[in-house]
Amino acid sequence: MSTPHLSEFELDRLASGTEPTAAQREALESSPALRAQLEERRKGLNAFPELDEQRLLASIRRRAATEEPTVASVVRDVSLGWERLRFALLGAAATLAVSLILRSIPGPPPKPTPLANAPTEVPAAAPAVLALSDGSRVTSGRESRVEVERVSEKLVALQLRTGRASFDVAKKPDRDFQVRVENVVVHVVGTQFTVERSGEDAKVSVTEGRVRVEAPSGTQELGAGETNSFAFVRLDETERGNALEALDQQLSTEYAVADVEPAPGPKPPRKPPAKTNSWQKLAEAGEHDAAFEALQDQGSRVRNEVGELMLAADAARLSNHPREAAGYLERVVSEHARDPRAASAAFTLGGMLLRQLREPTKAARMFATARSLAPNGPLAGDALAREVQAWSTAGDKAKAGARAREYLRLYPNGARVKSVKRFGGLD
Amino acid sequence: MRPDDERFIAEQFRTHGGAVYRRALRLLGNPEEAEEVLQDVFVKPSNNIGKLEEDTPVLNWLYRVTSNQCLDLLRQRKRRNELLEINFHPETQHDWVPEDALILQELLSRLKPEEAQAAIYAYCDGMAHHEIAEILGVSRRTVGNLLERVQQRAQKLVSATRLGTDEAKA
């Protein structure tokens, strides 16, 4: 007789008050464990001591007052659906566009944003204020210019063209809020900060919260009270087009973009013609064969940036082109060794060298590299186990045995103990 | 928000909040993200979901919304080191071997949305095809087709990623 079973969905449905079917009743009657699971689910959120139902509900009410649509509105008005969401997004876009158009008109007094390290050359005249529909505010001086590059529910990207602007960003964890100065990008979760464009530097001062700044010199996080200057390189038209294309890939929805008008004043260079089937988009969509084909067509369009190299490696690897994938991964490991993704790139490369490219000695060394790049990382144990396997496959029993003993010492209860003993000759 | 909206949200939240949170926690393995999803689901559930049909039970619909929100997060976490950091943080350690979990999460992040939903319902939730069909609002035949495609993609990913099955036999 099989063990009585109810799926997650069945349990949740019963917990919400649905009458059990005969089979479900029978399963519950014959299994105390299932009854206990059902009782646990009937407690709702009270089953989770880490959650405060009242606090969460208050937070949902606050957010629901400003964000559309809510469960209530969707359930009540089933005819709205996508149109409503689209309308809400277009509303956000329109707010930005209108605010930008009104920039030449003196706005309301800006919200004070005292900065410990505020530059002294802030224009005294009434600054312009952008009010975003999510509650974020951008305050900039009269001589400053902020342009909206992209806006959607999940992404807001602004470009500081000249001068200085302060940003009071509403906390919204699922939205990437970016302020860009050429190729310096400030990523924000929810905070107050200022960006000043001066000469070839972008100066970032944080009042509250934290920001992550991606600059040619590297990535740095700044916390409250911290200021730093980041040298930028002026982007040419092609690079700017690539940057905008990268933003487009980040957009989860497309319709918000088309309705945002650029800021008054000189128009930014137009984005190059959209490549609806760019290799990046295809790879992101899991169409690896097509992505690799497009990648080959586009020759050297893979930028020397870890995310893009990893994506290209995936496209090649998953379309059965291990040699080409190895090339991209090698670049990550050798040219971006300090990036936290380098260890997993090395691990993946080790696997390909061992299994697909039949180069076990190189594989063993690459697994060792993976471990050395992140000795306390989550893949360290697996990398050591794979190194044992690779040395064994290469016929170097001494090294396989030595690494196997090291694994057993470091991970006596590790998941790979059995295979490590076998490949290390310690059975 | 209108007063009756508030009442409705509170009622649905109290009835189904536990199911939503449990589901998000199960799929994401991270309490903080699961809490975010719980709030998002009740504040802004329309993302990629389409309309709630009049005869669709709210729980079915919330399952879809929650799964979709979680899948969105998984797609955003495509970078392998992020997957590792989030899912193998000491506080959320579980029994999976990191490499295997990585492959599974990578698979989920690469599947088309409807395939990923079907995969989660079938393989994580252990639902029968008719239940999946009910939640997704499609036929059982479509569910079968979706799962077949999932298996094909999974085989491809695993063969390209894993080092072989010999260690499993060891």
Interface residues (C-beta under 8 A of the other chain):
Chain A: H5 S7 E8 F9 E10 D12 R13 A15 S16 G17 R41 K43 G44 L45 N46 A47 F48 E50 L51 E53 L56 L57 S59 I60 R61 R63 A64 A65 E67 E68 P69 T70 V71 A72 S73 V74 V75 R76 V78 S79 L80 G81 W82 R84 L85 E153 P173 D174 S252 E284 A285 G286 G307 M310 R317 L318 N320 P340 R341 A343 S344 A345 T348 G351 L354 R355 Q356 G377 P378 L379 G381 D382 A385 R386 Q389 A415 R416 K418 S419 K421 R422 F423
Chain B: M1 R2 D4 D5 E6 F8 I9 A10 Q12 F13 R14 T15 H16 G17 G18 A19 Y21 R22 R23 R26 P31 E35 E36 L38 Q39 D40 V41 F42 V43 K44 P45 S46 N47 G50 K51 L52 E53 E54 P57 V58 L59 W61 L62 Y63 D72 L73 K78 R79 R80 N81 L84 E85 F88 V97 P98 E99 R110 L111 K112 Y121 C124 D125 G126 M127 A128 E131 I135 R153 K156 L157 A160 T161 R162 L163 G164 D166 E167 A170
